[in-house]
């Protein structure tokens, strides 16, 4: 018998809402066409922001949005994206598709998008090709309320009051597209650049994010923590609030041939889910290194790029990274978010890559059409974990599923409780074909189900299209029975289930 034991009297770490964050880059049709359209496009919008997309994102309770990249961040010069649109510089987006970037979406537009969504702001600064002065002046432009050339420029551009910058990333993938730096060099550059990310309003301090490792580069984490987080009498808590980590699930492990987003077999299903589960090892090992420098866990591990990465859809620009989204992606999301919840003592923010039309997107658009992906529906269910308290939970009797070397545990789970005392249980059944019977046991009896939802589809390859947008959706779940021993559940194959309980 498979049992999920929950100790509702043993609260653990706080699940920061920002763990459910998103990433938007000037890449393909993420921003242009996806989030932002011309006011006269014929697509309903408010100040250029698509009404349908914004409303869908508000339903997700998006906590934070990262912008402008990604690799694009280290070739982005913010001054090109302010002022009258007809005067803004045009450039070639050399990283993504070689298309013209007209900079019509810049700082003011990003802040307007976040205002409409109701989320916090995460700006990524340019270390790779930018200067300390450029970064310093951008922070001043956005957050200073006093008299200065930057604030005067902001007022002339239509925004008298400063904005709030909640998070600021000092460089992106500095080990690669952000400058091909060695960790020792980057760590010292970080110390220098972050000095000028000033807090002009001490009541709203900017949290500084240091560029962390690529996947399992543990040496990068060690060197950067040793240099950039080194404590001094003047800086007892170091110079950073977060250290990033990037990891993408690539089914084949081959960057040249990653595999199809929709045309995959059972072997590739398990190969993919096993790679998704690898996130737990990465978070554990990077976190252990951080513990040696920061045992109080003051620095958050910021997984600000994660998700499945496949070959682009046939006939689309290879540089646009447009891919479909299936039940497999729903399980990737469930696995990853359960891992982040379980490690919420160290993981303080994460950003799925990316928000719209790119990689493991939650939304796809085509002209005036919009579709919510399976990943969207999982993140919508999991929004109930935001700001909750992780509860002690464990599975017993779980069998394995898989093929060949790719054996995975059938179930993945996490449990939290909110301020109203409602317990949220999220479980993913990783089996491609077999349902799983699960008993949920709490320390006390008397709990009732106040809500139960499921995300699944007719097949593991099922996905939503503009012609048929509800093949995979979030539905009411009735496969449970409340007994004296707990909650008896029957989880369909390849499904993500949420059950919410209260006394």
Number of C-alpha atoms within 10 A of each C-alpha: 10 15 18 23 17 22 15 18 11 11 16 15 17 21 27 22 20 21 26 27 28 26 25 24 23 23 26 24 20 26 22 20 21 23 24 25 22 16 14 9 12 10 19 16 19 15 15 21 26 21 17 17 23 20 12 19 21 14 12 22 19 24 24 24 28 29 23 27 23 24 24 22 28 24 21 24 20 19 16 19 21 20 18 9 14 10 13 16 15 14 14 12 19 14 16 18 15 14 15 11 16 18 22 23 21 22 22 18 17 21 18 16 22 19 12 17 23 17 20 20 22 25 23 24 30 27 25 23 13 17 14 18 11 17 22 17 21 19 24 23 22 21 22 22 17 13 8 12 12 19 22 15 15 21 14 11 13 10 14 13 14 18 16 18 19 16 21 23 27 27 29 27 25 25 19 13 17 21 17 12 16 14 22 15 14 26 24 13 17 24 18 14 20 20 11 16 22 16 16 17 13 8 7 12 14 21 19 23 27 32 27 30 24 18 15 17 13 17 13 21 23 18 18 26 26 17 19 20 24 16 15 10 7 7 10 10 16 20 24 22 21 26 27 23 25 23 21 21 22 20 25 16 14 10 12 9 12 17 19 18 24 19 8 14 11 15 14 19 23 24 23 22 25 22 21 26 18 16 24 17 12 18 21 14 15 24 23 14 18 25 16 13 17 19 12 12 18 17 28 21 28 25 25 22 20 25 23 26 24 27 20 21 16 10 6 12 14 14 16 22 23 27 23 23 29 25 29 30 29 27 29 27 27 29 28 22 24 22 23 26 28 23 21 21 20 27 26 26 25 28 24 27 27 24 26 29 28 27 26 33 28 27 24 26 20 12 11 13 12 18 21 24 28 33 27 25 22 30 21 19 22 21 18 22 28 21 17 25 22 26 24 18 21 14 17 11 10 16 13 14 18 21 14 8 10 17 15 20 16 20 23 23 23 27 28 30 25 16 9 8 13 19 27 27 24 27 23 27 25 31 23 20 14 14 16 20 15 22 22 18 19 18 10 13 13 13 19 16 17 13 15 20 18 26 25 27 22 11 16 24 18 17 26 21 18 13 8 10 14 16 18 26 21 20 13 13 17 13 15 17 13 15 13 10 13 21 22 18 19 16 22 23 20 24 25 29 28 24 23 20 19 15 12
